[in-house]
């Protein structure tokens, strides 16, 4: 199928929300992607943790251009294969794909729960219905970026089914540095209960000086949330360090 930006995408199933919206609308999470493409500039680095089949990775790669870079991380071997095939089909060469889990520790083997095709976007480090446990490696994001020689990131996107706090704890050097990224991440109460207490990811970022908005509030110019979001309705959030607005 062809997306609104002209990308050709292979999709494991139309039953999953990612595949359904890409097929019906030509885009997945339109508000978030529109914001991202405005935030990124040619030459920037974008890190996509939970890249899935490339709904954000491909248009971001075009946006940052030949002098920019996208680091796309997807833990599911099957989904990562679709990501690679979509990059190849679109002749995109400024993306580095890593088939690994991102967490607060580095390990040669952690249990990842791979989702079936009809829910291919739901895989994660917590079990779920119909998911198959497999072994994958895990890395701290700081470690992965250091190995790639990446020192500055413009935008970090994290969508890992409730384990966002672990990603952030493993990215302390990046998030507390002198040139911190803007962060786009997901919050759902049910998902974060799989890994800890709802709001944990926001608490980590607030501890490091980040302000946090619901994305619709951010794009409308409203002030950040005064406290952590801990209950539904959830959605995508944007975080920026208060000293780098």
Beta strands, then each sheet from edge to edge (+ up, - down):
strand 1: 45-49
strand 2: 69-73
strand 3: 95-98
strand 4: 101-102
strand 5: 107-114
strand 6: 132-139
strand 7: 155-158
strand 8: 182-187
strand 9: 210-214
strand 10: 235-241
sheet 1: 3+ 2+ 1+ 7+ 8+ 10- 9+
sheet 2: 4+ 6+ 5-
end
